[in-house]
Amino acid sequence: MARTDTNNVSIGISTAAGAGHPTSAEGVIVHTEVVGTRARLSAAWVFVMLNMVFADILSFMSPGALQQILAGTADGLEVTPGFLLVAAVVAEVPIAMVLLSLLLPQRTARWANITAAVVTVAYVLGLGSAAPHYVFLAAIETIGCLVIAWWSWTWRLAERRVPSARFATE
């Protein structure tokens, strides 16, 4: 019997590969995988965060980028200790959400994820560049944050739809 998770159930169907597998008359095996909302949200934050890191790494490879940073500017903005503190605080949001998605009570986690997704999208789009690599990765990060916000928004609704379902594994 699989661990019950009333939020997220995906069912994969494959054909029977050999003896010993329980099959239906048509030779189909039904696999049930249960992945909790908390785990999905945490994994999605890792996905968003890695895309943010690689956007920055690739931006450092742009001609002249490191020289600008060493000179104390970045895309026309002066790099001051205050600027770096604000950037660190905003960059910490997805990092913290990896852990907070797992630890906060459901209602708090739900709203924290929605708020963090909005803050992260504002940061990504507001302080980004027009370089093709950044636009591509920012689009991926934004989609990731929208998915996080959607999963968080519908989290409570999913619990009502399947209050106590139990699914068996093969």
C-alpha positions as CSV (number, residue, x, y, z in Angstrom):
1,M,0.0,0.0,0.0
2,A,1.4,3.4,-0.9
3,R,1.7,6.3,1.5
4,T,-1.5,8.3,1.3
5,D,-1.2,11.8,-0.1
6,T,-4.5,13.5,-0.9
7,N,-2.9,16.2,-3.0
8,N,-1.2,14.8,-5.9
9,V,-1.6,11.4,-7.6
10,S,-0.3,10.5,-11.0
11,I,-1.0,7.2,-12.6
12,G,1.3,5.7,-15.3
13,I,0.2,2.8,-17.4
14,S,2.6,0.4,-19.2
15,T,2.4,-2.9,-20.9
16,A,3.4,-6.1,-19.1
17,A,7.1,-6.8,-19.5
18,G,7.4,-10.3,-18.1
19,A,6.1,-12.9,-15.7
20,G,5.3,-12.1,-12.2
21,H,3.6,-8.8,-12.9
22,P,0.0,-8.4,-12.0
23,T,-1.8,-7.5,-15.2
24,S,-5.3,-7.0,-16.4
25,A,-6.9,-9.1,-19.2
26,E,-5.3,-6.7,-21.7
27,G,-1.8,-7.1,-20.3
28,V,-1.6,-3.6,-18.8
29,I,0.1,-2.8,-15.5
30,V,-1.1,0.3,-13.6
31,H,1.6,2.0,-11.6
32,T,0.6,4.5,-9.0
33,E,3.1,7.2,-7.8
34,V,2.3,9.6,-5.0
35,V,4.2,12.8,-4.8
36,G,3.3,15.3,-2.1
37,T,2.7,18.9,-2.8
38,R,5.4,19.9,-0.4
39,A,8.0,17.8,-2.2
40,R,6.8,19.2,-5.6
41,L,7.1,22.7,-4.4
42,S,10.5,22.2,-2.9
43,A,11.8,20.6,-6.0
44,A,10.3,23.4,-8.1
45,W,12.1,26.0,-6.0
46,V,15.4,24.1,-6.7
47,F,14.6,24.2,-10.4
48,V,13.9,28.0,-10.3
49,M,17.0,28.6,-8.2
50,L,19.3,26.6,-10.5
51,N,18.0,28.5,-13.5
52,M,18.7,31.8,-11.7
53,V,22.3,30.7,-10.8
54,F,23.0,29.7,-14.4
55,A,21.6,32.9,-15.8
56,D,24.1,34.8,-13.6
57,I,27.0,32.5,-14.5
58,L,26.3,32.9,-18.2
59,S,25.9,36.7,-17.8
60,F,29.4,36.8,-16.2
61,M,30.7,35.2,-19.5
62,S,29.3,38.2,-21.5
63,P,32.1,40.4,-22.9
64,G,32.9,43.2,-20.5
65,A,30.6,42.0,-17.7
66,L,33.3,41.1,-15.2
67,Q,35.1,44.4,-15.9
68,Q,31.9,46.3,-15.1
69,I,31.5,44.5,-11.8
70,L,35.2,45.1,-10.9
71,A,34.6,48.8,-11.7
72,G,31.7,48.8,-9.3
73,T,28.8,48.9,-11.8
74,A,26.4,46.3,-13.3
75,D,24.3,47.2,-16.3
76,G,24.5,50.9,-15.3
77,L,23.6,50.3,-11.6
78,E,26.2,51.2,-8.9
79,V,27.2,48.2,-6.9
80,T,27.1,49.3,-3.3
81,P,27.0,47.3,0.0
82,G,23.3,48.3,0.2
83,F,22.6,47.0,-3.3
84,L,24.4,43.8,-2.6
85,L,22.4,43.3,0.7
86,V,19.1,43.8,-1.2
87,A,20.2,41.4,-3.9
88,A,21.2,38.9,-1.3
89,V,17.9,39.1,0.5
90,V,15.9,38.7,-2.7
91,A,18.1,35.9,-3.9
92,E,17.6,34.1,-0.5
93,V,13.8,33.9,-1.2
94,P,13.9,30.8,-3.5
95,I,16.7,29.3,-1.4
96,A,14.6,29.6,1.8
97,M,11.5,28.3,0.1
98,V,13.2,24.9,-0.7
99,L,13.2,24.3,3.1
100,L,10.1,26.3,4.1
101,S,7.9,24.5,1.6
102,L,8.6,21.3,3.6
103,L,8.5,22.7,7.1
104,L,5.8,25.4,7.4
105,P,2.2,24.5,8.3
106,Q,0.1,23.9,5.1
107,R,-1.8,27.2,5.2
108,T,1.3,29.3,5.9
109,A,3.4,27.3,3.3
110,R,0.6,27.9,0.7
111,W,0.7,31.7,1.1
112,A,4.5,31.8,1.5
113,N,4.9,30.0,-1.8
114,I,2.5,32.3,-3.6
115,T,4.2,35.4,-2.2
116,A,7.7,34.1,-2.8
117,A,6.8,33.3,-6.4
118,V,5.5,36.8,-7.0
119,V,8.6,38.4,-5.4
120,T,10.9,36.1,-7.4
121,V,9.2,36.9,-10.7
122,A,9.5,40.7,-9.9
123,Y,13.2,40.3,-9.1
124,V,13.9,38.2,-12.2
125,L,12.1,40.5,-14.6
126,G,12.9,43.8,-12.9
127,L,16.6,43.3,-12.7
128,G,17.3,41.2,-15.8
129,S,19.0,42.0,-19.0
130,A,17.9,41.8,-22.6
131,A,20.6,39.3,-23.5
132,P,19.1,36.3,-25.3
133,H,20.4,33.8,-22.7
134,Y,18.9,35.8,-19.9
135,V,15.5,36.3,-21.6
136,F,15.3,32.5,-22.2
137,L,16.2,31.6,-18.6
138,A,14.1,34.3,-17.2
139,A,11.1,32.9,-19.1
140,I,11.8,29.4,-17.7
141,E,12.1,30.9,-14.2
142,T,8.9,32.8,-14.6
143,I,7.0,29.7,-15.8
144,G,8.5,27.8,-12.8
145,C,7.2,30.5,-10.4
146,L,3.8,30.5,-12.1
147,V,3.6,26.7,-11.6
148,I,4.6,27.1,-8.0
149,A,2.0,29.8,-7.5
150,W,-0.7,27.6,-9.2
151,W,0.2,24.5,-7.2
152,S,0.1,26.6,-4.0
153,W,-3.2,28.2,-4.9
154,T,-4.9,24.9,-5.7
155,W,-3.3,23.0,-2.8
156,R,-6.3,23.4,-0.5
157,L,-8.8,22.7,-3.4
158,A,-7.1,19.3,-4.2
159,E,-7.4,18.2,-0.5
160,R,-11.2,18.7,-0.7
161,R,-11.6,16.7,-3.9
162,V,-9.8,13.6,-2.6
163,P,-10.3,13.6,1.2
164,S,-9.0,10.1,2.0
165,A,-8.0,8.2,-1.2
166,R,-5.7,5.2,-0.9
167,F,-3.9,3.8,-3.9
168,A,-2.1,0.5,-4.2
169,T,1.3,0.0,-5.8
170,E,2.0,-3.0,-8.1
